[in-house]
Structures are given as structure tokens and as C-alpha cells.
């Protein structure tokens, strides 16, 4: 064929096909080899993201689902993932975990019992090896949150903690936080609550000034001995005596709610000695924790007290001017 002749149809078709092949080869793809997938997966911490990767291709599935591949990790099952979790699925997820640092399960139907976490009393003797394997899965457990799971009972949760040896660990190696509100707990004795407290590294009463931060969210009512969670407890700010709503309402109030900012409570025995403060600006009665600024007036030397909210409202306060109470400020000549 002459050098200046036009190429035939077959040659032109082969050339176009070759170009299309080159273009396809340059297209982005999510498929990688196992070593790259493993390196990427090591930086993925969210449970949902891990499961999403496992569904993307065979390579990712193999990397994301062999025993212990998640290493030391957080296992959080809530939202849509929580709605789909079952005892069998939780058991599968635990196989992927090497060491669970934070376990959180919330808002699950009563059909979920978490049975893979504990063993019945009549089965324990034959499952010694499985119990030891389970303990290894939770060597670094720092927080446990099983919230609004009515199928999980108190004895099962306590069996799990005892099986992994949590109360036998040195105190600084135990959990720093435990949340169990909304589960199917029916404590036969108050002493069972103390067994849970023995699994904590931080004493439950450490944050009594703010019970929301407490290491454990279950309390006993000091009047009727029923177990209540943090959202239902009322605590005296002075003596720390705790009350449930029924005990406050049944025979009339057991004390007073005196702070107009945080509604702090003082029982009958403490209401006469509890410290109260009157804000100079908004004239609200506040407790010690809601107290903001305390300073003396430079005009009359009267003590000026502000609540946290009023102190925060003083955005443009000029510290070069004298610090005056309202009366002295009104009496001062205008500039």
C-alpha cells in the first residue's frame, strides 16, 4: 500500500477502539489492591463507614471483615444502624473488632438482648474459652453506653462486665463512663447498683455539682430506694440527698427550688443554710454555681453581685471607668 494512501475502515476502527481503551484506563476507580485498602481502612473509625467500604467490592469486603481487622476501635450502633442491629449481627461485628475501646448501643427494640456479650449461668462452665476470648475483645474498654434498649436486663449487663473482669482491674484501668438508662433493669437490691459502680475508675459522686457529667447515670432515691436515671433525679445542692419525682410530689415538697437560673434544689434540712445571691442587674436569686462576678462598688463599697448571664451581657464594659453599683452609677455626673 502506498505511504500516502488513506487507511482502510478496519485500521481506523482499531485506532478508535485503542483510544477508547486508553480513556477507560484513565477513569477513576474505587478498586485497589489489598495492601492499599488495608492502609486506607486503618484510618477509618466510623462503624457506618467501615460497613459501607465492606459493601463496595470484594477486595474491600475481605479487608474489612476478617477477624480482628478493625483493631482497637469504637463500636457505635445508633440511628439507622441501631434500628437494624440484632444479636446475631452484633456477634458478627465483634468478630471484626480487635479491641473495643468504646461500646455504644442505643434505641433498639426489646427483641435485642445482646446475648453474645454474656453467658447464662448454666452455660458458663462449658464456655470458659469463649469467655476469655470475649474478655480480650474489651481489654481497653473505657466507656459503655447501652441506652434505651429495653431487652437488656441488669443481670445480663452485670454478667458482661464481670466476664471481662472489669471490677477486678486496678481502679485506674476501669471504665471512666457508663450509661445504662432506658434498659430493662429491675434491681432486686440496691447493692447491685454498687456492683456497677465498682466497674468505674471515676467515682460517681465526683461531679455532683453537675450530675450530667457523672461517670454513671443511675441513682437510688434516698427516700424510697427506687432506681432512677439522671434525667429524673433531683439532688440537694447542700447535702447531696437524692429524690425521685414521686417522693417530691407525694406528700408535698421536700424542700425548695431556689435558683432562678438553674432551678437548684435544697431539701428541708438544708434550705435555711443554703447560700443564695441576688443579682444586681436582673434581681434574680441564684445559687453558687450560677454566680458570676463579685466585686465591691468603688463609690459606696457595697458588694456588687452579678449572675453568669448578666456578667456575660457586659460586652462593652470599660475597665478604665470606676466599677459602680446601679445607684452610684445613676448618681454619678454624666460625662
MIVO-267738 format. One line per field, with one value per residue: residue in three letters; x, y, z of N, C-alpha, C in turn. Coordinates in pm, whole numbers, plus 32768, in hexadecimal, padded with zeros to 4 digits. Layout:
N
r [Ala,...]
n_px [X,...]
n_py [Y,...]
n_pz [Z,...]
ca_px [X,...]
ca_py [Y,...]
ca_pz [Z,...]
c_px [X,...]
c_py [Y,...]
c_pz [Z,...]
This chain:
335
r [Unk,Unk,Unk,Unk,Unk,Unk,Unk,Unk,Unk,Unk,Unk,Unk,Unk,Unk,Unk,Unk,Unk,Unk,Unk,Unk,Unk,Unk,Unk,Unk,Unk,Unk,Unk,Unk,Unk,Unk,Unk,Unk,Unk,Unk,Unk,Unk,Unk,Unk,Unk,Unk,Unk,Unk,Unk,Unk,Unk,Unk,Unk,Unk,Unk,Unk,Unk,Unk,Unk,Unk,Unk,Unk,Unk,Unk,Unk,Unk,Unk,Unk,Unk,Unk,Unk,Unk,Unk,Unk,Unk,Unk,Unk,Unk,Unk,Unk,Unk,Unk,Unk,Unk,Unk,Unk,Unk,Unk,Unk,Unk,Unk,Unk,Unk,Unk,Unk,Unk,Unk,Unk,Unk,Unk,Unk,Unk,Unk,Unk,Unk,Unk,Unk,Unk,Unk,Unk,Unk,Unk,Unk,Unk,Unk,Unk,Unk,Unk,Unk,Unk,Unk,Unk,Unk,Unk,Unk,Unk,Unk,Unk,Unk,Unk,Unk,Unk,Unk,Unk,Unk,Unk,Unk,Unk,Unk,Unk,Unk,Unk,Unk,Unk,Unk,Unk,Unk,Unk,Unk,Unk,Unk,Unk,Unk,Unk,Unk,Unk,Unk,Unk,Unk,Unk,Unk,Unk,Unk,Unk,Unk,Unk,Unk,Unk,Unk,Unk,Unk,Unk,Unk,Unk,Unk,Unk,Unk,Unk,Unk,Unk,Unk,Unk,Unk,Unk,Unk,Unk,Unk,Unk,Unk,Unk,Unk,Unk,Unk,Unk,Unk,Unk,Unk,Unk,Unk,Unk,Unk,Unk,Unk,Unk,Unk,Unk,Unk,Unk,Unk,Unk,Unk,Unk,Unk,Unk,Unk,Unk,Unk,Unk,Unk,Unk,Unk,Unk,Unk,Unk,Unk,Unk,Unk,Unk,Unk,Unk,Unk,Unk,Unk,Unk,Unk,Unk,Unk,Unk,Unk,Unk,Unk,Unk,Unk,Unk,Unk,Unk,Unk,Unk,Unk,Unk,Unk,Unk,Unk,Unk,Unk,Unk,Unk,Unk,Unk,Unk,Unk,Unk,Unk,Unk,Unk,Unk,Unk,Unk,Unk,Unk,Unk,Unk,Unk,Unk,Unk,Unk,Unk,Unk,Unk,Unk,Unk,Unk,Unk,Unk,Unk,Unk,Unk,Unk,Unk,Unk,Unk,Unk,Unk,Unk,Unk,Unk,Unk,Unk,Unk,Unk,Unk,Unk,Unk,Unk,Unk,Unk,Unk,Unk,Unk,Unk,Unk,Unk,Unk,Unk,Unk,Unk,Unk,Unk,Unk,Unk,Unk,Unk,Unk,Unk,Unk,Unk,Unk,Unk,Unk,Unk,Unk,Unk,Unk,Unk,Unk,Unk,Unk,Unk,Unk,Unk,Unk]
n_px [8056,8041,80FE,8078,7F70,7E19,7DB6,7D0F,7BB4,7BB2,7CA8,7C85,7BB3,7C31,7CE3,7C3C,7BC2,7C9E,7CD8,7BF3,7C13,7CFB,7C98,7BD7,7C7E,7CEA,7C1F,7B8C,7B8E,7B10,7B80,7C8F,7DCC,7DFA,7EB5,7EBC,7DB0,7DA2,7E4D,7DC1,7CD5,7D28,7D1C,7C14,7B12,7A06,78E7,7815,7890,7956,78BC,7842,791C,7957,788F,78C8,7974,7A10,7B1C,7B25,7A69,7AE7,7BC1,7B41,7AB6,7B36,7B93,7BCD,7C2D,7BED,7C7C,7CE0,7BC7,7A9E,7953,7830,76DD,75CE,74AF,7448,74E5,74DC,73CF,73C9,7461,749E,74B1,754C,75CC,7661,7715,77A8,781E,78C3,7982,7A21,7A9B,7BC6,7C0B,7B33,7B04,7A43,78F9,77BF,7667,7528,73C8,732C,7253,7187,71BB,72C7,73CC,74D8,7560,764E,770F,7719,7700,7620,75DC,75D7,766F,7770,7849,788E,78E2,79D2,7AB9,7A4B,79F3,7AE6,7B4D,7A93,7ACD,7BC7,7B7B,7B2A,7BF4,7C53,7B77,7AD3,79EB,7894,7760,761E,74FA,73A2,734D,7279,7273,7359,73CA,7412,74AA,7522,75C4,766F,76E5,7779,783B,78BE,791D,79E0,7A93,7A90,7A53,7B26,7C0F,7D2A,7CD7,7D08,7D02,7C05,7AB8,7A6A,7976,781A,76E3,759C,748E,732F,7325,72BB,72BA,7293,72CE,730E,7383,7415,7524,7581,75A5,768D,7742,7759,77CC,78C3,794E,79B8,7AAA,7AA2,7A0E,78AD,783C,78E4,78AC,77D8,777A,7729,7667,763D,7733,778F,7830,778A,7637,755E,74A3,744B,731A,7316,7242,7174,7202,71F6,727A,72F5,732F,741C,7389,72A4,72E0,72E8,73B6,7433,74E6,7588,75A2,75A5,74E0,7401,72DA,71B4,70B7,6FB7,6FD1,6FF9,6F06,6E3C,6DF6,6DEC,6EDD,7035,70EE,7186,718E,7272,7320,730F,7382,73F7,7347,738B,7381,7327,7311,7222,72B8,7393,734D,7353,745A,74D8,759B,7540,7524,74EF,74C0,754B,74F0,7419,7383,7354,7344,7454,751F,765A,76EC,7688,76DC,7778,7837,78D9,7912,7985,78D9,7967,7910,7858,78B1,7814,77C7,77C6,7707,76EA,762F,7687,761C,75E4,76E3,775A,76D6,7750,77EF,7874,7900,79B8,7AE9,7B84,7AE5,7A4D,79D6,7890,7764,7606,7574,763C,76A1,75CC,75C0,76AD,7756,7707,77D5]
n_py [7F89,80E0,81E8,82DB,829A,8283,81F8,80BE,805E,7FA3,7FCF,80D5,80AA,8002,80B7,8178,80D9,8099,8196,81C4,80FC,8154,823C,81D7,8151,821C,8279,82CA,81E7,811A,8034,7F91,7EFB,7E00,7E51,7F6A,7FA0,7F42,7FF6,80E6,80A5,8094,8193,81D0,8209,8213,814C,8129,8180,80BF,7FD9,802A,8034,7F26,7EC9,7F20,7E99,7D5C,7D55,7E1E,7DB4,7CCA,7D39,7DC9,7D19,7C40,7B7C,7C44,7D1D,7E2A,7E8A,7F46,7FF3,80C8,8069,80C3,80BF,8143,8211,81D2,80F2,8084,803D,7F61,7EA3,7D5F,7C48,7B83,7C13,7CC8,7C19,7BC9,7CBF,7CE8,7C26,7C97,7D5F,7DB1,7E14,7EAE,7FF9,80B4,8076,809E,8084,80CD,8122,8038,7F2A,7E5A,7D54,7D30,7CB3,7CAA,7BBB,7B42,7BB1,7B4C,7A27,7927,78B8,779F,7753,77A7,770A,7666,771C,779B,77D7,7878,794E,79B8,7A09,7ACD,7B85,7BE1,7C7A,7D62,7DE1,7EE7,7F7E,80AA,8147,80FC,80F1,80A5,80ED,8130,8029,7F4A,7E32,7DDD,7D68,7DAB,7CE2,7C60,7D28,7D58,7C5C,7C57,7D22,7CB0,7BC5,7C24,7C75,7D76,7DF0,7D88,7DF9,7EDE,8017,80FD,8092,8051,8098,81E4,8253,8206,81BC,8161,8190,8164,8057,7EFD,7EEA,7E56,7E78,7DA1,7DD3,7EF0,7ED9,7E6A,7F3F,7FAD,7EED,7F23,8020,7FDB,7FA6,8089,8188,828B,832B,8329,8400,84D1,85A4,8637,873B,875E,8688,861F,85F0,851C,83E0,8306,82BC,8265,8274,8252,8297,8347,833F,8283,81B3,815B,8125,821F,82E4,83DD,84AD,84B5,84E0,85A6,8673,86DB,8805,8835,875A,8685,85C3,84E8,84E9,8455,84AB,8463,8459,8562,85D1,8542,8567,8678,8784,872E,87E8,8910,89AB,8A84,8B23,8C0B,8BF6,8AF2,8A50,89D1,88EE,88D5,880D,87DB,87D8,886D,8961,8A4B,8A86,8A92,8B3E,8C6D,8D64,8EB3,8F3D,906B,90EE,905D,9009,8F04,8DE0,8D19,8BEA,8B6C,8AF8,8B7E,8C79,8DA0,8EAB,8F3D,905B,9189,92C3,93EC,94DA,94DA,9401,9323,91C7,9143,906A,8F8B,8EB4,8D96,8DBC,8ED2,8F39,8EDE,8F7D,9070,90DD,91BF,9231,932A,931C,93E9,94A4,94F5,93EA,93CD,93B2,9399,946D,952D,9558,95D3,96BB,9733,9845,9894,9858]
n_pz [8000,7FB0,804D,806C,8068,80D5,820F,823B,828D,8360,83DD,8438,84EE,85A8,8613,868C,874F,87EA,8856,88ED,89AA,8A2F,8AA2,8B52,8BFE,8C8C,8D2B,8E6D,8F7F,908B,90D4,9169,91BE,92C2,9383,9372,93AA,94B0,9531,950F,9594,9699,96F8,970B,97E4,9824,985C,97A4,96B6,9697,9667,957D,94CB,94C6,9427,932A,9272,921B,9274,933B,93E8,9444,94C9,958F,962F,96AD,97CD,98E6,9854,9873,9944,9A6A,9AC2,9AA4,9ADC,9A6B,9A6C,99FB,999C,984D,982C,9929,9935,9890,9907,998B,9A72,99F6,9929,99BE,9A35,9953,990E,99EC,99C3,98FF,998C,9A32,9B30,9BFD,9C49,9C84,9CB8,9C39,9C37,9BD2,9BE9,9B90,9B38,9C15,9BD7,9BBD,9C7B,9CA7,9CBD,9C72,9D0C,9E0B,9EE1,9F3E,A08E,A0AD,9FD9,9FEF,A04A,9F74,9EBC,9EE5,9E4C,9D81,9E19,9E70,9D7A,9D3A,9E04,9DAE,9CD7,9D49,9DD5,9DE1,9E23,9E60,9E6B,9E93,9E01,9E09,9DA4,9DC0,9D7E,9DA9,9DB8,9E2F,9F5D,A0BD,A140,A06A,9FF8,A0CF,A0E7,9FFA,A02C,A105,A091,9FE1,A095,A106,A20F,A2A0,A24C,A276,A30D,A26F,A175,A135,A0B1,A03E,A015,A019,9F8E,9FBB,9FAD,9F6F,9F37,9F6D,A091,A1CC,A2F8,A3FF,A4F1,A590,A5AB,A4C2,A41A,A479,A427,A319,A32D,A38B,A2A9,A241,A201,A253,A35F,A395,A419,A3EB,A33D,A3B5,A3B6,A2B7,A23B,A142,A0D5,A15E,A1A3,A196,A145,A1DD,A309,A469,A510,A63C,A6E5,A69E,A630,A525,A3D7,A307,A1DD,A167,A0F0,A186,A28D,A3B6,A46C,A5A3,A5CB,A69E,A761,A6BB,A6B2,A60C,A53D,A4B1,A3BA,A417,A52D,A56A,A525,A5A2,A6BE,A6CE,A698,A6D4,A70A,A684,A53F,A4ED,A44F,A34D,A259,A21E,A29E,A38F,A4A6,A5FF,A71C,A82E,A91B,A8DD,A86E,A900,A924,A833,A742,A6AA,A5A5,A534,A3FF,A386,A29F,A20E,A2E2,A331,A400,A441,A43B,A4C2,A3E9,A30E,A32B,A2C2,A29E,A3B8,A468,A506,A51F,A4A7,A4F8,A5DA,A662,A677,A650,A50F,A454,A34C,A274,A1A7,A0A6,A091,A0B7,9FCF,9F1B,9F27,9E49,9DE6,9EB5,9F54,9FD8,A038,A0A9,A1E9,A2B9,A2F8,A3C1,A368,A3DE,A422,A326,A2A5,A338,A2FC,A257,A106,9FE6]
ca_px [8000,8093,8108,801A,7EE7,7DC3,7DA7,7C8D,7B50,7BD7,7D16,7C4C,7B63,7C8D,7D1E,7BD7,7BB0,7D13,7CCA,7B8C,7C4D,7D56,7C47,7B9C,7CE7,7D08,7BAD,7B9C,7B52,7B1D,7BC3,7D1E,7DF9,7DDD,7F12,7E8D,7D30,7DBD,7E88,7D54,7C74,7D5F,7CFB,7B83,7AEA,7975,78B1,77C8,78EE,7996,785D,782E,798F,794D,782A,78EC,79AE,7A44,7B99,7B06,7A22,7B49,7C13,7AF0,7A66,7B79,7B90,7C28,7C6A,7BD1,7CDD,7CA4,7B65,7A1F,78E1,77BB,7668,755B,746B,741A,7534,74A6,734D,73DC,74B9,7465,7518,75A5,761E,76C3,777C,77FD,786E,792A,79EE,7A79,7AE0,7C35,7C02,7ACF,7B22,79C7,7885,7743,75F3,74B7,7348,7317,71D8,7193,71E8,7358,73F6,756A,7580,76D8,7769,771D,76DD,75C5,7620,75E7,76C5,77F4,78B2,78B8,7908,7A43,7B0F,7A05,79F3,7B6B,7B58,7A43,7B17,7C31,7B3D,7B0B,7C65,7C65,7AF4,7AD1,7962,7829,76DF,75AF,7492,731E,734B,7228,728A,73D4,73AA,7480,7500,7571,762C,76D0,7730,77DA,78A9,790A,7961,7A59,7AEC,7A98,7A61,7BA2,7C82,7D51,7C70,7D25,7CF1,7B77,7A74,7A58,78EC,77BA,765A,7544,7404,72CF,732D,725A,72F8,723B,732C,72D4,73BE,7466,75B1,75A7,75D4,7718,7794,7777,7828,7949,798D,79DB,7B27,7A81,799D,7832,781F,794D,7872,7754,774E,76ED,7652,7642,77BC,77B3,7863,7720,75B9,74F4,74AB,73DF,72D3,7335,71C6,712A,7263,71E8,72E9,72CD,73A0,7443,7320,7235,730E,72F3,741E,744A,756A,75D7,75C2,75A8,7476,73C1,724A,716D,7047,6F45,6FE8,6FEA,6E7A,6DDB,6DC9,6E15,6F6C,7097,714E,7168,71DE,728A,736D,72BC,73CC,7404,72E0,73CD,7326,7359,72AE,71F0,7320,7400,731F,7373,74EB,750E,75C6,74F9,755B,7492,7507,753C,74AD,7398,7340,7335,7389,74A4,7571,76EB,771F,7658,7711,77DD,7899,78C9,7976,794F,78C2,79D0,78D1,7822,78EF,77B3,77EB,7778,76FC,76A9,7623,76D7,75E0,75F8,7771,7774,769A,77A4,7853,78C0,7926,7A36,7B2D,7BC8,7A82,7A3A,7972,7829,76E1,75A3,7552,76AD,76AB,7563,75DF,7728,773D,771A,7850]
ca_py [8000,815A,822C,834B,8269,828C,8176,8081,806B,7F4F,8011,8147,8073,7FD5,812D,81B2,807D,80A8,8214,81B2,80A8,81A8,8299,818A,812E,8291,829B,82AF,816B,8107,7FB4,7F98,7E78,7DED,7E9C,7FF5,7FA0,7F32,8073,8148,8079,80AB,821C,81DE,81EA,820E,80C7,812C,818A,803C,7F7E,8058,8007,7E95,7EAE,7F5E,7E38,7CE4,7D75,7E67,7D5A,7C71,7D89,7E01,7CB7,7BCD,7B84,7CA1,7D7E,7EB4,7EB1,7F91,8045,80EB,8026,8117,808D,8198,823D,8169,807B,804B,8000,7EE4,7E46,7CEB,7C02,7B3F,7C76,7CFC,7BB2,7BD3,7D39,7CD5,7BD6,7CF1,7DB8,7D77,7E40,7F19,8060,80F8,802C,80EA,804A,811B,8129,7FB9,7EEA,7DFC,7CD0,7D2B,7C98,7CAD,7B38,7B18,7BF2,7B06,799A,7901,787A,770F,773B,77E2,76A7,7633,7787,77E2,780B,78E5,79BF,79F4,7A4F,7B46,7BE3,7C1D,7CDC,7DDC,7DFF,7F79,7FBE,8122,8175,80A0,8135,8054,814E,8114,7F9F,7F09,7DA2,7DC2,7D6D,7DD0,7C70,7C44,7D8F,7D42,7BE3,7C7E,7D6B,7C52,7B67,7C62,7C94,7E05,7E19,7D53,7E44,7F51,807F,8159,804A,8036,80F4,826D,8280,819C,81ED,80ED,81BD,8137,7FC6,7EB2,7ECB,7E44,7E59,7D5F,7E14,7F67,7EB1,7E4E,7FBC,7FBC,7E94,7F6F,808D,7FA1,7F99,810F,81C2,830E,831D,8363,847D,8534,8618,8651,87C2,8753,85F7,85F5,85C7,84AE,836A,82A1,8304,822B,829C,8222,82FD,8334,8334,8206,814F,812E,814F,8284,8312,8468,850A,84B2,84F4,862C,8665,8750,883D,8840,86D9,8623,855F,84DA,84CF,843F,8507,8438,847C,85F3,85F9,84EF,85A5,8703,8795,870A,8855,8980,89C8,8B10,8B70,8C32,8BDB,8A62,8A0A,897F,88BD,88C0,87C1,881F,87E5,88C6,89DB,8AC1,8AA1,8A97,8BC5,8CAA,8DE5,8F04,8F82,90FC,9121,901D,8FF1,8E76,8D97,8CB1,8B95,8B80,8AD2,8BDE,8CFB,8DD3,8F09,8F77,90C4,91F7,9342,944D,9552,94C6,9387,92B5,9154,9135,8FDD,8F73,8E28,8D76,8DF4,8F63,8F52,8EC9,8FEA,90E8,90CE,923A,926B,9376,9304,9462,94EC,94B9,937E,9406,9372,93E2,94EA,958A,9575,9635,9737,976D,98AA,9863,988A]
ca_pz [8000,7FAB,80CF,8075,8057,814C,8252,8225,82F8,83D1,8424,8482,855D,8610,8651,86E5,87BE,883F,889E,8954,8A13,8A7B,8AF1,8BC0,8C5D,8CDE,8D7D,8EFC,8FAF,911B,90E9,9186,91F0,9350,93D8,9374,93F0,9540,9561,9517,95F7,971E,9720,9710,986D,9832,9841,9726,9646,9687,9628,94F3,947F,94B5,93BF,92AA,9215,925D,92B8,93B6,9443,9482,9525,95FC,967A,96EA,985F,9928,97F8,989B,99AA,9AD8,9A7B,9AE1,9A9C,9A87,9A23,9A18,9924,97F3,9847,99A3,9918,9847,994D,99CF,9AC0,9999,98E4,9A1E,9A42,98DC,9918,9A53,9989,98B3,99E9,9A7B,9BBA,9BFD,9CAB,9CA7,9C86,9C49,9BF5,9C03,9BA2,9B4C,9B63,9C85,9BA8,9BCA,9D03,9CB1,9CF6,9C55,9D6A,9E8A,9EDE,9FAA,A0FF,A09A,9F66,A004,A05C,9EF2,9E61,9F1F,9DE1,9D3F,9E75,9E6B,9CFA,9D45,9E59,9D5C,9C7D,9D94,9E2C,9DEC,9E2D,9EB4,9E7D,9E6E,9DF9,9DD6,9DC5,9D83,9D4C,9E12,9DBF,9E7A,9FEC,A115,A15B,9FF2,9FED,A139,A0C2,9F93,A06C,A158,A038,9FA8,A105,A11F,A29C,A2DA,A219,A2C8,A2FF,A201,A0F7,A121,A055,A06F,9FFF,9FFE,9F7E,9FB0,9FBD,9F0B,9F21,9FBB,A111,A240,A364,A474,A566,A574,A5A8,A438,A3DF,A4A3,A3D5,A29F,A351,A39D,A225,A214,A231,A28C,A3BB,A360,A45F,A3CF,A2F9,A3EF,A392,A231,A233,A0B5,A0B8,A1B7,A15E,A18F,A139,A230,A396,A4BD,A55C,A6C9,A732,A684,A602,A49A,A380,A2A6,A18D,A17E,A0C4,A1E5,A316,A3F0,A4D3,A5F7,A5AC,A719,A79E,A64D,A6BE,A588,A540,A433,A3AB,A469,A5B9,A577,A50E,A5EB,A73A,A6C9,A67A,A73B,A713,A62B,A4C8,A510,A3EE,A2DA,A1DD,A203,A2EC,A3F4,A50D,A687,A769,A8A7,A982,A8B0,A82C,A950,A926,A7AC,A71C,A639,A57E,A4E5,A392,A388,A228,A1ED,A362,A342,A469,A3FE,A492,A4B7,A365,A2A9,A351,A266,A2D4,A43E,A47B,A558,A4DA,A4C6,A52E,A662,A694,A67F,A5FF,A494,A42C,A2CB,A24B,A130,A02D,A08E,A0A3,9F41,9ECB,9F30,9DDF,9DCB,9F35,9F4E,A056,A066,A0F9,A26D,A2C0,A34F,A3C5,A318,A421,A412,A296,A285,A37C,A2C7,A1F0,A07D,9FA6]
c_px [8059,808E,80A3,7F89,7E9C,7DB6,7D1A,7C32,7B78,7C44,7CE2,7BFC,7BBD,7CC9,7CBD,7BC3,7C23,7D0A,7C63,7BC3,7CAB,7D08,7C09,7C02,7D07,7C94,7BC5,7B55,7B6A,7B63,7C58,7D4A,7DE9,7E38,7EE7,7E0B,7D45,7DF5,7E1C,7CF6,7CA4,7D3D,7C65,7B54,7A54,793E,7865,7825,7934,793A,7842,78A2,7987,78EA,7855,7927,79E5,7AC2,7B7D,7ABE,7A83,7B9F,7BC3,7AAD,7AB2,7B86,7BFA,7C5E,7C52,7C30,7C97,7C47,7AF1,79B1,7863,7748,75EF,7519,7437,7466,7501,7421,735B,742B,7468,74D5,757D,7601,7686,7735,77DC,7857,78DE,799E,7A52,7ACC,7B53,7C2A,7BA5,7AED,7AA4,7954,7808,76D5,757A,743D,732D,729B,71F3,71BE,7280,737E,748D,75A0,760F,773C,7777,76ED,7683,7612,7639,7640,7757,7864,78E5,78E8,797E,7A9D,7ACE,7A02,7A7A,7B81,7B0A,7A8C,7B85,7BF9,7B27,7B79,7C72,7BE1,7AF7,7A43,7900,77A6,7679,7531,7411,731D,72FE,723C,7305,73B7,7427,74DF,7558,75E3,7698,7724,779A,7853,78FE,7958,79E2,7AB8,7AF4,7AA4,7AE2,7C1F,7CAC,7CF3,7C8A,7D17,7C5E,7B39,7A66,79C8,7893,772E,75FE,74B1,73AC,72D8,72C9,7290,728E,7292,72E2,7306,7411,74F9,75DF,75DB,7666,7775,77B7,77DB,78B6,7993,79C1,7A5F,7B11,7A06,7923,7815,7884,7914,77E8,7721,770E,76DB,7652,76CD,77E6,77DC,77F8,7699,7545,750D,743C,73A0,72EB,72B9,7182,7182,724B,725D,72B4,7348,73B3,73D5,72AE,725F,730D,734D,742D,74D8,75C3,7602,75C8,7544,7426,732E,7218,70F5,6FD2,6F57,6FDE,6F58,6E17,6DA2,6DED,6EAA,6FC5,70FE,7125,71C4,71F8,72D2,7318,7305,73CE,739E,731D,736F,736E,72ED,7287,725F,7389,73D0,7340,7407,7527,752D,7579,7531,74F5,74E1,74E6,74E7,7423,7347,7310,7383,73D2,74F5,7605,771D,76F4,7689,777F,7843,7874,7937,7935,7943,792D,7998,78A6,7859,788C,77E0,778C,777C,76B1,769D,7675,76A1,75F7,768B,7796,773C,76EE,7814,78AC,78EB,79B0,7A7D,7B7B,7B69,7A77,79C9,790A,77AC,767D,7582,75C0,76BD,7645,757F,765B,7709,775A,7794,782B]
c_py [807D,81A3,829C,831F,8273,8203,8140,808E,801C,7F90,8086,8118,8045,804A,816F,815D,808A,8128,8209,8161,80FB,8207,8252,8169,81A2,82BA,8275,822F,815E,8083,7FCA,7F0D,7E75,7E3E,7F2F,7FFF,7F96,7FB2,80DF,8125,8093,8136,8235,81B1,81DA,8185,80C3,8130,8106,7FDB,7FA6,802C,7F71,7E6F,7EDC,7EFC,7DC2,7D02,7DBA,7E0D,7CFE,7CBC,7DB0,7D99,7C3C,7BE6,7BE4,7D10,7E10,7EE5,7EF0,7FFA,806D,80A3,8070,80EB,80E0,81C2,81C9,80E7,8034,8005,7F77,7E7C,7DD6,7CA9,7BBE,7BA1,7CB3,7C99,7BB5,7C4E,7D2A,7C7F,7C2E,7D49,7D6F,7D96,7EB9,7F7C,80A5,80AA,807D,80AA,8094,8110,80AC,7F75,7E83,7D70,7CC0,7D1A,7CA2,7C29,7B0B,7B53,7BA4,7A76,797B,78B3,77E5,76ED,7761,777B,7673,769C,77D8,7820,7881,7962,7A05,7A3F,7AD1,7BB0,7C2A,7C88,7D62,7DFF,7E95,7FC4,8032,8154,810C,80EC,80D7,809E,812E,808E,7F4B,7E74,7D7B,7DD2,7D8A,7D5C,7C4E,7CA8,7D7B,7CC5,7C02,7CC2,7D0E,7BEF,7BA2,7C91,7D26,7E28,7DE8,7D9E,7EAF,7FC6,80DC,8115,8028,80A1,817E,829C,8208,81DA,8177,8112,8184,80A4,7F80,7E88,7EC2,7E18,7E19,7DA1,7E8C,7F42,7E90,7ECC,7FD3,7F60,7ED6,7FDD,805A,7F92,801F,813E,8249,82FF,8365,83EB,84EB,85B3,863A,86DC,87C5,86BE,85C5,85C1,854D,8433,82FE,82E8,82C5,824C,8259,8299,82E2,8328,82AD,8198,811B,8166,81B0,82AE,83A8,84CA,8514,84D4,8588,8621,86E7,8784,8841,87B7,8668,85B1,8560,84B1,84AE,849E,84E4,8462,8512,861C,85B6,8535,863A,870E,8771,8778,88C5,897E,8A5E,8B60,8B8D,8C20,8B45,8A0E,89AA,8963,88B1,8879,880F,8838,884E,894D,8A5A,8AE5,8AAE,8B29,8BF5,8D36,8E2E,8F52,9017,912E,90E3,8FFA,8F61,8E3E,8D22,8C62,8BB0,8B63,8B33,8C6B,8D24,8E28,8F34,8FDD,9134,9275,93A6,94CF,9541,9449,9315,9242,9149,90A3,8FD4,8EDD,8E12,8DBB,8E8A,8F87,8F41,8F37,9068,90E1,9147,927F,92AD,936A,937D,94B7,94AB,9453,93A7,93B0,93C9,9469,9552,95B3,95DD,96BD,977D,97D4,986F,98A5,98EA]
c_pz [8000,8031,80DF,8068,80DB,818C,823C,829E,8374,8425,8476,84FB,85CF,865C,86B3,8762,8821,8892,890D,89C9,8A6C,8AD5,8B68,8C2B,8CBA,8D38,8E0F,8F23,9044,913A,90FE,91B3,9288,93AB,93E3,93C1,9487,957C,9571,9589,9685,9753,9727,979A,987E,980A,97BE,96AD,962C,963F,9598,949A,9464,9447,9334,9244,9263,92AD,933D,9419,948C,94E8,95A1,9654,96A9,9780,9894,98D2,9822,9908,9A22,9A9E,9AD7,9A94,9AC5,9A2E,9A4C,9995,98D1,980B,98C6,998D,98D6,9894,998F,9A1F,9A64,9952,9941,9A30,99CC,98E3,997E,9A20,993F,9911,9A2D,9B0F,9BBD,9C6E,9CDC,9C67,9CA3,9BF5,9C2A,9BA7,9B4E,9B87,9BD1,9C5A,9BB2,9C5C,9D16,9CE4,9CDA,9CB8,9DED,9E79,9F55,A015,A0E9,A023,9F80,A00B,9FD7,9E93,9E96,9EB7,9D9C,9D97,9E73,9DE8,9CFC,9D98,9E09,9CFE,9CC3,9DF9,9E45,9DFE,9E90,9ECE,9E4B,9E73,9DB8,9DFF,9D78,9D3B,9DB1,9E1D,9E0C,9F0F,A03F,A12E,A0E4,9FE4,A056,A11D,A05B,9FD3,A0C3,A102,9FFF,A017,A129,A1B3,A2DE,A2AA,A27D,A2AB,A288,A178,A0DC,A0C7,A094,A061,9FDE,9FFA,9F63,9FBD,9F4D,9EEA,9F7D,A041,A17F,A2B5,A3D9,A4F5,A53A,A566,A51A,A3F3,A402,A455,A351,A2BD,A363,A319,A1F0,A250,A275,A2E3,A386,A39E,A442,A391,A331,A3CF,A307,A214,A1A2,A08F,A10B,A167,A14B,A193,A184,A2C3,A3E5,A505,A5F0,A720,A71E,A64A,A575,A449,A317,A256,A1A1,A159,A128,A273,A33A,A469,A520,A5E1,A627,A750,A738,A65E,A63C,A597,A4B5,A42E,A404,A4FB,A5CF,A571,A56B,A667,A73F,A6B3,A6F1,A74E,A6B5,A5B1,A4CD,A4A5,A372,A255,A1BE,A250,A352,A469,A593,A6D6,A7E6,A90D,A95E,A87D,A87C,A94A,A89B,A785,A6A1,A620,A527,A47E,A393,A313,A211,A26A,A372,A3B8,A42A,A465,A478,A42A,A2F8,A2C7,A2F1,A2AF,A361,A451,A4CB,A504,A506,A4FB,A5BF,A6A6,A6AD,A625,A587,A469,A3A8,A2B2,A1CC,A0B3,A023,A07C,A010,9EE9,9ECD,9EC9,9DD0,9E4D,9F2A,9FD5,A089,A0B9,A182,A269,A327,A34F,A379,A358,A40E,A37F,A26D,A2C2,A345,A25B,A164,A040,9F36]
